[in-house]
Amino acid sequence: MNSPSSPSMRRFIQSDICIVGNGAIAKTAALGFAQAGQSVTLLCPSTAPAPSAAAASAPAELGWDVRVFALNHTAFHLLSALKVWGALDAARVAPVDAMLVNGDGAQAGALGFDAYGAHTGTLAWIVEDRNLNQALDAALRFAQNVTLVQGRATGLVRDADSATVHLDDGAAIQAALVVGADGAQSWVRGQCDIGMDYRSYGQSAVVSNFHCERPHHGAAQQWFTGAEGVVALLPLPGNMVSLVWSAPEALAATLRAESATQLAARLAPFAAAKLGQLTPLQPELVRDFPLRLMRPHSMVAPRVALVGDAAHVVHPLAGHGMNLGFADVEQLVRTIVEREAQRGIGDQRVLARYARARKEDVLLMQLATDGLARLFGTDLEPLRVVRNFGLNLLDKLPMLKRRLISHALGKQG
């Protein structure tokens, strides 16, 4: 069983790969590399609960997590291969069988997708952040070749043969490759002086969960409202839905100050026709997260590879930020495993292959989400007409719809 190393045990640690981070992407990367035969050190912030402790301290009977992810087929296949998907609490996972995108205004366009038309069993799965991390933590406790270390990194030194992460207590972790899976404000990325393009959307994602009067039938719904942002209601198990409202900051501040009951009343014009009355789940909880576009100039540096939000942050309107991270992990592990025998794990040519392999997928998602956020974020009437016409036209072009949804499902979907 893996457990955080004690101070006396962790003066100097050597492993093939050091992963910095404490989220789902970092944990998945640790499991993926360990399964591929590499020794892994997972460095978690000293302020965060260690994975082994987190798994034991998050009982399943807690209320519904307001942070949820729409995981696609790439994520499903990766987590299944790592024996994590089967460890999820299945009663708290909701399949998405259909999705309806609604335009705005009197002549609102609409675009619909369903699993039958996509020739698949389901489009995606809605999974709570807590449920996902509990399953990953349980797997990490018994993973071979994984050492869990808690501490605060203070320096990264790289040379031709290795990279060394120094901690504030004097400990050091030496590895052939350091993987930055430490989020949007990545410390690893900062140590590598990787430039970045940054833009705030001037929005926050306001999230909460509700019981709905009528069944949702596994359908996710999204409304582009123009001035009020993007409203999405995602299916949860039973007659429950999870709200993600990408709202302009002024509106988001108002929504944060209101109760979940007041928020439910605001959602009535969107939800009433198909879902009936919405009732906040107990305990009532409303949270928000700032939205921004972050494009680091590179996903790799000498002896370093970035994955997840450390490598890219996109607008959540397509729900694929986490899926991009899982695809990063899948590709990085595969690239390392398939390298030539004479090349080491941190070889710059090997890392360059990983960056090239991920470039198109990441760029397409960045362009798509940013373009939609810009197009639907204005109230100019000519653009309103064009975007609603575009939704209606796309809905009538089945071949193009299938290509779009195939990309959204993930390349293995």
Secondary structure, DSSP 8 states (H G I E B T S, - for coil): ------TTT-SEEEEEEEEE--SHHHHHHHHHHHHTT--EEEEE-TTS--HHHHHHHS-TTS---S-EEEE-HHHHHHHHHTT-GGGS-GGG-EEE-EEEEE--STT--EEEEETTTTTSS-SEEEEEHHHHHHHHHHHHHT-TTEEEEE--EEEEEE-SS-EEEEETTS-EEEEEEEEE-S-TT-HHHHHTT--EEEEEEEEEEEEEEEEESS--TTEEEEEE-STT-EEEEEEETTTEEEEEEEEEHHHHHHHHHS-HHHHHHHHHHHHHHHH--EEE-SS---EEEEEEEEEES-SEETTEEE-GGGT-B--GGGS-HHHHHHHHHHHHHHHHHTS-TTS-TT-HHHHHHHHHHHHHHHHHHHHHHHHHHHHTT---HHHHHHHHHHHHHHHT-HHHHHHHHHHHH-TT-
